Amino acid sequence: MTALAWLIPAALVLGALGLAAFLWALKTGQFEDLEGASYRALEDDPPDDDVGRG
């Protein structure tokens, strides 16, 4: 019975943290361009950076 006294508050705290993280991601625009990331992952062209050249 004492395990429930720890598990229920822990579950509520973790759920609140998950909800806060989701709302933060929603507020900062993390879900704005869902299709763009999938197209960039499939793109065959290398990036246009000059790292490691000359």
C-alpha positions as CSV (number, residue, x, y, z in Angstrom):
1,M,0.0,0.0,0.0
2,T,2.9,2.4,0.6
3,A,4.1,1.8,-2.9
4,L,0.9,3.5,-4.2
5,A,1.7,6.5,-2.1
6,W,4.9,6.9,-4.2
7,L,3.7,5.7,-7.5
8,I,0.6,7.8,-7.9
9,P,2.4,11.2,-7.3
10,A,5.3,10.1,-9.4
11,A,3.0,9.3,-12.3
12,L,1.2,12.6,-11.9
13,V,4.5,14.5,-11.9
14,L,5.9,12.7,-14.9
15,G,2.6,13.3,-16.8
16,A,2.8,17.0,-16.0
17,L,6.4,17.2,-17.2
18,G,5.4,15.4,-20.4
19,L,2.5,17.8,-20.9
20,A,4.8,20.8,-20.2
21,A,7.3,19.6,-22.7
22,F,4.6,19.1,-25.4
23,L,3.2,22.6,-24.8
24,W,6.7,24.1,-24.9
25,A,7.4,22.4,-28.3
26,L,4.0,23.5,-29.6
27,K,4.7,27.1,-28.5
28,T,8.1,27.3,-30.0
29,G,6.9,26.0,-33.4
30,Q,8.5,22.6,-33.5
31,F,5.5,21.2,-35.4
32,E,5.2,23.9,-38.1
33,D,7.0,22.1,-41.0
34,L,6.4,18.4,-40.7
35,E,6.7,17.7,-44.4
36,G,9.9,19.6,-44.9
37,A,12.0,17.5,-42.6
38,S,10.9,14.3,-44.3
39,Y,11.9,15.7,-47.7
40,R,15.3,16.8,-46.4
41,A,15.9,13.3,-45.0
42,L,15.3,11.8,-48.5
43,E,17.3,14.4,-50.4
44,D,20.3,13.0,-52.4
45,D,22.3,16.2,-52.7
46,P,25.1,16.8,-50.2
47,P,24.9,19.9,-48.1
48,D,26.4,23.1,-49.5
49,D,28.9,23.7,-46.7
50,D,32.6,24.1,-47.2
51,V,33.7,22.0,-44.1
52,G,36.8,20.0,-44.7
53,R,37.7,21.7,-48.1
54,G,40.9,23.4,-48.8
